[in-house]
């Protein structure tokens, strides 16, 4: 999970945008795709491989994404089923466009994931596919991997089906609009059921000991030649929508387990030291965390619209470090097999336009549901996928970290020497004059060093900004 999701608005020609462009160059990220990849993508867009795709265009699917998104991986249709529910979840069928071993496939294995910058992205696939022929755009018939998951009246999974199908989305919705419709009572039943099913799945998550982090997004806003950071707290609709994706990832893992071959998204339980550090952060940010209360229970009490709660939610993502991908074959599950935050077997399968592994997970599940062997190209690629995904994830984390550092430096570049209020949330054991500080306003987490006395862990401290230079140095504070 990202430490921060940053989005930028404002003029195209600003020093920050120039610095972000320089960062892409420094990290060796190409502006476009090789000619042979573009040619293959264009041909695939015109001639997708449709094999056994049933006609499901009668189902009125809809998508829920940020307003500007055009790479639409998922579409849903929800309905009642007796005392329970049926979830229809269509996932873009990227395998219908990507020929195994071709130039497009090779480039996808090189890129691994779409990389997100505050002012744009470096996509996994060419736009002719990711924002065109493979995207589940409204009014367009598209090949999809179609999940049908039957739930009982309490939201528990009863039956899982998955097959290839042609689907057509009827509407492209955004989170704010969905929230307004549901709250106003104007949503038609397939959309209104998102709240009912999402809430039930959240209750199931609590029952099994799982946890979802409502980490706020931050928007970088240009103001009078300077920059500001504004939080966008997740809406309940964000969480309900995420529960449908989680449900599908858990269903996919279950199919793989029953078939005996698969790739799981795993996360070990956080070590005691990481939890202890988070407790110090909670104390510093005035988060009430009694010793007898589990971490997951504390997180559910947080309000992401409050600055100190938002900062703590950012810190909570440190407990998700160590997540990875693990292949299993011959029915032997890995150790650990469970994703600690999901508290169940889980895999990534719902974002194939943006993440390489999801295309393979979909193929494994389609084969498992049909009780047949996965395609040879899937089995051949499977052993190398965990390392490929780990390398791609590290690259994405580097992009994220460098973007955060750059944005914070741009925000504070004209305030070097100014004094701020903050909390010391971490102190290096071997260097007690060096650590990490949370600043109240703006909401920034940065290093602190340069004092002569041991930093007061968990206490307020007046600090002075000593450096902030976009593109050349990170934000750094010293005791005032």
C-alpha positions in Angstrom: 0.0 0.0 0.0 1.4 3.4 -0.9 2.5 5.8 1.8 0.8 8.6 0.0 -1.3 9.0 -3.1 -0.4 12.4 -4.6 -2.4 14.1 -7.3 -1.5 17.5 -8.9 -3.7 20.2 -10.3 -2.8 23.6 -11.7 -0.8 24.9 -14.6 1.2 22.6 -16.8 4.4 24.7 -16.7 5.6 25.0 -13.1 8.9 24.3 -11.4 7.4 21.3 -9.7 6.3 19.7 -13.0 9.7 20.3 -14.4 11.3 18.6 -11.4 8.9 15.6 -11.8 9.9 15.4 -15.5 13.6 15.4 -14.4 12.8 12.6 -11.9 11.4 10.4 -14.7 14.6 11.0 -16.7 16.8 10.2 -13.6 14.9 7.0 -13.0 15.3 5.9 -16.6 11.6 5.8 -17.3 10.7 6.0 -21.0 8.2 8.6 -22.2 6.7 6.1 -24.7 6.7 2.6 -26.0 9.0 1.1 -28.7 7.6 1.1 -32.2 7.1 -2.7 -32.4 5.1 -2.6 -29.2 2.9 0.2 -30.4 2.3 -1.7 -33.7 1.4 -4.9 -32.0 -0.9 -3.1 -29.6 -2.7 -1.4 -32.5 -3.2 -4.7 -34.3 -4.4 -6.4 -31.1 -6.8 -3.5 -30.5 -8.4 -4.2 -33.9 -8.2 -8.0 -33.6 -8.5 -9.3 -30.1 -8.5 -13.1 -29.6 -12.0 -14.1 -28.6 -12.1 -17.7 -27.6 -15.2 -19.0 -25.8 -16.4 -15.6 -24.7 -20.1 -15.9 -23.8 -22.5 -13.0 -24.5 -23.2 -11.2 -21.2 -24.0 -7.8 -22.7 -27.5 -8.0 -21.3 -26.2 -7.3 -17.8 -26.1 -3.5 -17.2 -22.6 -3.2 -15.8 -21.2 0.1 -14.3 -17.8 1.2 -13.4 -16.7 3.3 -10.3 -13.4 5.2 -10.7 -11.9 8.6 -10.2 -13.5 11.1 -12.7 -10.5 11.4 -15.0 -9.7 7.6 -15.2 -9.9 6.0 -18.5 -8.0 2.7 -17.8 -11.0 0.9 -16.4 -10.2 -2.6 -15.2 -13.4 -3.5 -13.4 -17.2 -3.2 -13.9 -19.9 -4.6 -11.6 -23.5 -5.5 -11.5 -25.1 -6.3 -8.2 -28.4 -8.1 -7.6 -30.5 -9.8 -4.9 -30.7 -13.6 -4.9 -33.3 -14.8 -2.6 -32.1 -13.9 0.9 -28.6 -13.3 -0.4 -26.8 -11.5 -3.2 -25.1 -12.1 -6.5 -22.0 -10.1 -7.5 -21.2 -9.9 -11.2 -17.7 -8.5 -11.5 -16.1 -8.1 -14.9 -12.3 -7.8 -15.2 -10.7 -6.5 -18.4 -9.5 -9.6 -20.4 -6.0 -8.4 -21.2 -5.0 -11.8 -22.4 -7.3 -11.3 -25.3 -5.0 -8.6 -26.5 -1.5 -9.7 -25.4 0.2 -12.5 -27.3 2.5 -14.6 -25.1 6.1 -14.0 -26.0 5.3 -11.1 -28.3 6.8 -7.6 -28.1 3.8 -6.3 -26.1 4.2 -9.2 -23.6 7.9 -8.7 -23.3 7.5 -4.9 -22.7 4.8 -5.6 -20.0 7.2 -8.0 -18.2 9.8 -5.2 -18.3 7.5 -2.6 -16.9 5.5 -4.9 -14.5 3.2 -2.1 -13.1 1.9 1.2 -14.1 3.9 3.9 -12.3 2.0 6.9 -10.8 3.4 10.4 -10.6 1.5 13.4 -9.2 1.2 14.8 -12.7 0.6 11.7 -14.7 1.6 8.0 -15.1 3.9 5.7 -16.9 1.5 2.9 -18.1 2.0 -0.8 -18.2 0.4 -1.1 -21.6 0.0 1.4 -24.5 -3.0 3.7 -24.3 -4.5 2.1 -27.4 -5.2 -0.9 -25.1 -5.2 0.4 -21.5 -7.4 3.4 -22.3 -9.0 2.1 -25.4 -9.8 -1.4 -26.7 -9.2 -3.3 -23.4 -10.7 -0.7 -21.1 -14.3 -1.3 -19.9 -15.4 2.0 -21.2 -19.2 2.8 -21.2 -21.1 2.0 -24.3 -18.5 -0.4 -25.6 -18.6 -4.2 -25.9 -15.4 -5.6 -24.3 -13.9 -9.0 -23.6 -13.8 -9.7 -19.9 -13.1 -12.3 -17.3 -16.5 -12.5 -15.6 -16.9 -13.4 -12.0 -20.2 -14.4 -10.5 -20.0 -14.7 -6.7 -23.1 -15.7 -4.7 -23.3 -14.5 -1.1 -25.6 -15.4 1.7 -27.6 -12.9 3.7 -24.7 -12.1 5.9 -22.2 -11.5 3.0 -20.4 -14.9 3.2 -19.3 -16.5 -0.1 -21.3 -19.5 -1.1 -20.6 -20.2 -4.8 -17.9 -18.9 -7.2 -18.1 -19.0 -11.0 -15.7 -17.4 -13.5 -15.7 -17.5 -17.3 -14.8 -15.4 -20.3 -17.6 -13.2 -21.6 -18.4 -10.1 -23.7 -19.7 -7.3 -21.5 -20.9 -3.7 -21.9 -20.7 -1.1 -19.3 -23.7 1.3 -19.2 -22.3 4.0 -17.0 -18.9 5.4 -15.8 -19.5 6.7 -12.2 -17.2 8.3 -9.7 -17.0 7.9 -5.9 -18.5 11.2 -5.0 -21.4 10.8 -7.3 -22.1 7.3 -6.1 -22.0 8.5 -2.5 -24.5 11.3 -3.3 -26.9 8.9 -5.1 -26.9 6.3 -2.3 -27.2 8.9 0.5 -30.1 10.7 -1.4 -31.9 7.4 -2.0 -31.9 8.0 -5.7 -29.6 5.1 -6.7 -31.2 2.3 -8.6 -31.0 -1.1 -6.9 -27.8 -2.4 -8.6 -25.9 0.6 -7.3 -27.8 0.9 -4.0 -26.8 -2.7 -3.2 -23.1 -1.6 -3.2 -23.7 -0.1 0.3 -25.6 -3.2 1.5 -23.0 -5.7 0.2 -20.0 -3.5 1.0 -21.2 -3.1 4.6 -21.7 -6.8 5.0 -18.3 -7.5 3.7 -16.8 -5.0 6.1 -18.5 -6.8 8.9 -17.1 -10.1 7.6 -13.6 -8.4 7.5 -13.9 -7.5 11.2 -15.1 -11.0 12.1 -12.1 -12.7 10.5 -9.6 -10.1 12.0 -8.8 -8.2 8.7 -8.2 -4.5 8.4 -8.6 -1.9 5.6 -6.7 1.4 5.9 -8.6 4.4 4.8 -5.5 6.4 3.8 -6.3 9.9 2.6 -5.2 11.0 -0.8 -3.3 14.3 -0.9 -3.8 16.8 -3.8 -1.0 19.2 -4.6 -2.6 22.6 -5.4 -0.7 25.6 -6.8 -1.5 28.8 -5.0 0.0 32.2 -6.0 3.2 30.7 -7.2 3.6 28.3 -4.3 2.1 24.9 -3.4 -0.2 23.5 -0.8 -1.3 20.0 0.2 -5.0 19.2 0.7 -6.4 15.9 1.9 -9.2 14.0 0.3 -10.5 11.6 2.9 -11.9 8.4 1.4 -15.7 8.2 1.2 -17.7 5.2 2.5 -18.3 4.4 -1.2 -14.5 4.0 -1.7 -14.5 1.3 1.0 -17.6 -0.5 -0.3 -16.1 -0.6 -3.8 -12.8 -1.9 -2.4 -14.7 -4.7 -0.6 -15.9 -6.0 -4.0 -12.3 -6.2 -5.2 -11.2 -7.9 -2.0 -14.0 -10.4 -2.3 -12.9 -11.3 -5.8 -9.2 -11.6 -4.8 -10.2 -14.0 -2.0 -12.4 -16.0 -4.3 -9.6 -16.2 -6.8 -7.2 -17.5 -4.1 -9.8 -20.1 -3.1 -10.1 -21.4 -6.6 -6.3 -21.6 -7.0 -6.0 -23.5 -3.7 -8.7 -26.0 -4.8 -6.9 -26.4 -8.1 -3.5 -26.8 -6.5 -1.7 -24.2 -8.5 -1.6 -20.5 -8.1 0.1 -17.3 -7.0 -0.9 -15.6 -3.8 -0.4 -12.1 -2.4 1.1 -12.8 1.0 1.9 -10.7 4.0 3.5 -11.9 7.3 2.2 -10.7 10.6 4.0 -7.5 11.6 6.9 -8.0 14.0 6.6 -6.7 17.6 9.2 -4.0 16.9 7.1 -2.5 14.1 4.0 -2.4 16.3 5.9 -0.9 19.2 7.1 1.9 16.8 3.6 2.5 15.7 2.5 2.8 19.3 5.1 5.5 19.8 3.7 7.3 16.8 0.1 7.0 18.1 1.2 8.5 21.4 3.0 11.4 19.6 -0.1 12.1 17.5 -2.5 11.9 20.5 -4.2 8.7 19.2 -5.9 6.9 22.0 -4.5 3.3 21.9 -5.0 1.4 25.2 -2.6 -1.5 25.6 -5.3 -4.1 25.7 -6.9 -2.9 22.4 -5.7 -4.6 19.1 -4.3 -2.5 16.3 -7.1 -3.3 13.9 -9.7 -2.0 16.4 -7.8 1.3 16.8 -7.6 1.8 13.1 -11.4 1.5 12.8 -11.9 4.4 15.2 -9.8 6.8 13.1 -11.3 9.8 11.2 -9.2 10.4 8.0 -10.5 14.0 7.9 -8.5 14.9 11.1 -4.9 15.8 10.4 -3.4 13.7 13.2 -5.5 10.7 12.3 -4.6 11.1 8.7 -0.9 11.2 9.6 -1.3 8.1 11.8 -3.0 6.2 8.9 0.0 7.0 6.8 2.2 5.5 9.5 0.0 2.4 9.7 1.1 1.5 6.2 4.5 0.5 7.6 2.9 -2.6 9.0 2.1 -3.7 5.4 5.8 -3.9 4.5 6.9 -7.4 3.6 4.0 -8.1 1.3 5.0 -10.3 -1.7 3.9 -12.8 -4.2 4.3 -16.6 -3.7 3.8 -19.3 -6.2 2.5 -22.8 -5.1 2.1 -26.0 -7.1 0.9 -29.5 -6.5 -1.5 -28.3 -3.8 1.3 -27.3 -1.3 0.5 -23.9 0.1 3.4 -21.6 1.0 4.3 -20.4 4.5 3.0 -17.9 5.2 0.0 -18.4 2.8 -2.3 -15.8 4.3 -2.2 -12.0 3.8 -2.2 -10.7 7.4 -4.2 -7.5 6.6 -6.9 -9.5 4.7 -6.7 -12.3 7.3 -7.3 -14.9 4.6 -5.9 -16.3 1.4 -5.8 -13.6 -1.2 -4.4 -12.7 -4.6 -4.3 -9.8 -7.0 -6.5 -10.4 -10.0 -8.7 -7.3 -10.5 -6.3 -4.8 -12.1 -4.7 -6.4 -15.2 -4.4 -3.2 -17.1 -2.1 -1.8 -14.4 -0.4 -4.8 -12.9 1.3 -7.7 -14.7 0.5 -10.5 -12.2 -3.3 -10.1 -12.5 -3.3 -11.3 -16.1 -1.8 -14.6 -15.0 -4.1 -14.9 -11.9 -7.1 -14.5 -14.2 -5.9 -17.3 -16.5 -5.3 -19.6 -13.5 -8.8 -19.0 -12.2 -10.5 -19.5 -15.6 -8.7 -22.8 -15.9 -9.5 -23.8 -12.3 -13.2 -23.0 -12.8 -13.3 -25.1 -16.0 -11.4 -28.0 -14.2 -8.6 -28.0 -16.8 -4.9 -27.3 -16.8 -3.7 -23.7 -17.1 -2.2 -22.7 -20.5 1.4 -23.6 -20.9 2.5 -20.0 -21.3 1.1 -19.3 -17.8 2.8 -22.3 -16.2 6.1 -21.4 -17.9 6.0 -17.8 -16.6 4.8 -18.6 -13.1 8.1 -19.3 -11.3 9.6 -16.0 -12.3 6.6 -13.8 -11.5 7.3 -13.3 -7.8 10.8 -11.8 -8.5 9.5 -9.8 -11.4 6.7 -8.3 -9.3 9.1 -7.7 -6.4 11.4 -5.7 -8.7 8.5 -3.8 -10.2 7.1 -3.0 -6.7 10.4 -1.7 -5.6 10.6 0.6 -8.6 7.0 1.8 -7.8 8.0 2.4 -4.2 11.0 4.4 -5.3 8.9 6.5 -7.6 6.4 7.1 -4.7 9.1 7.9 -2.2 11.0 10.3 -4.5 7.7 12.0 -5.5 6.8 12.6 -1.9 10.3 14.0 -1.1 10.2 16.2 -4.1 6.7 17.6 -3.4 7.5 18.3 0.3 10.6 20.1 -0.7 8.7 22.1 -3.3 6.1 23.0 -0.7 8.7 24.2 1.8 11.5 25.6 -0.4 10.7 29.2 0.5 10.5 28.6 4.2 14.0 27.4 5.1 14.8 28.8 8.6 11.1 28.9 9.6 10.0 27.2 12.9 7.2 24.6 13.1 5.4 22.6 15.7 5.8 18.8 15.5 6.0 15.5 17.3 9.0 13.2 17.5 7.7 9.8 16.4 10.9 7.9 15.9 14.4 8.0 17.3 17.4 6.0 16.0 18.6 3.7 18.6 22.3 4.1 17.8 21.9 7.9 17.1 19.4 9.3 19.6 19.9 12.9 18.2 18.5 11.7 14.8 14.9 10.6 14.1 11.6 11.4 12.4 9.2 14.2 13.1 5.5 14.8 12.2 4.8 18.4 11.4 1.4 19.8 12.3 0.9 22.2 9.4 1.6 21.3 6.7 1.1 17.6 7.3 4.6 16.4 6.6 6.8 13.5 7.9 10.5 14.2 7.6 13.9 13.6 9.2 15.3 15.6 12.1 18.9 15.8 13.0 21.6 18.3 14.1 20.7 18.7 17.8 23.1 18.0 20.7 20.5 16.5 23.0 18.6 13.2 22.7 15.3 13.6 20.9 12.2 13.4 23.1 10.4 10.5 21.7 6.6 10.9 21.6 6.7 14.6 22.7 6.0 17.9 21.0 9.0 19.8 19.8 9.6 23.1 18.1 11.8 22.4 15.0 13.5 24.6 12.4 13.5 23.8 8.7 17.2 23.4 7.6 16.8 22.2 4.0 14.2 21.9 1.3 15.4 22.0 -2.3 13.3 20.2 -4.9 15.3 17.8 -6.9 18.5 18.0 -4.9 17.8 17.6 -1.2 15.1 16.2 1.0 13.3 18.1 3.7 15.2 18.1 6.9 14.5 19.7 10.3 16.6 20.4 13.4 15.5 21.2 17.0 14.8 24.9 17.2 
